[in-house]
Amino acid sequence: MKVVFAGGGTAGHINPAIAIANYIKTKEPNADIIYIGAKGGMEEYLVEKAGYKFIGIKVTGFSRKLNLQGFGKNMSTIKNFVESCIEARGILKKFNPDICLGTGGYVSGPVLWQASRLKIRTLIHEQNAYPGITTKWLSKKASAVMLASRASQKYFNPNKCNLVITGNPIREEILKADKVKAKEKLNLDKRPVILSFGGSLGARKINEAIADLVENIAKDDRYQVIHAFGQYGKWLISNIEERGVCLKDHKNLDIREYIFNMSECLAAADLVICRAGAISLSEIEALGKASILIPSPNVAENHQYHNAMELVNNGAAEILEEKDLTGERLIRKVDELIKDKEKLSKLEKNAKKMAIINANEMIYRLIKEP
């Protein structure tokens, strides 16, 4: 079987493709897989690190700014789109895949469009509760649109596209993670464990609120904290220590740039504080974790808010919008949840109810359909 993946821009579009590719390889070790993404994009690094062949095309997204600079960027984007269509068509004709699967982001647009024009079977996977523009545009051209969320069905005309609820593909190490074993491996004790992160780049508002939370916890060390501050949050450690908190003296406070062992940290957590990216939420659901969600206001179509509200409306999470986020409010909400064992348990159970843990197999079956 020969498969082309296309998607990128953010890890939320890239990691699902890699997860699906990995699952295909467990079923068919000889499957020939390539990934088409934006030259110089995050996908180039992540895909090659995962061991798959990456082919870059020149493609950019549209600017939402209604000024001369935005107009100039959009003219350049149109030119790049035309060129990327030619590039994508050439790659597809040469590779001649059995199927082309897009996971979102503007780079998937020209690839899937050209695949459909070449009569190559195409599938789209939409991770978010509110579908992106590319997904909606391509939905009528695809053999199937695989949705992670039931809430997203209302944005499509079911008479004009084939909708299938599959959930988000989840890494096997997440599905197999065990809380007791994870806490032992991380040298954690019986105190509640708070896991927090704002994405690989970091989120300044979250880091600022976490600094207040850590300073407060350091007074009595009542909780254990694992926090990832991200690439642009390296100032956080010195900020905390300027407040008189020497992190070396508080073994319960694990403050680091990035979490490479997310499966263990997530399994060990009693409460998760994070953005509302689709894959993070699917992993939270899979492990049945209580969470405080802080949606990013800086994403297309405000889709993180829609993602978060699906959990909130199902009694599976608490939301704290960034415009309302302060250290004081976060401290109060954390203390309230940790102390209210019944509510914490209810959030955990409701999150677990929302989980779709066989997404990989469902997607694989769709890929194999004639």
Summary of the structure (lengths in Angstrom):
residues: 370
radius of gyration: 21.3
end to end distance: 12.1
largest distance: 64.4
contacts: 1289
relative contact order: 0.12
helix: 49%
strand: 15%
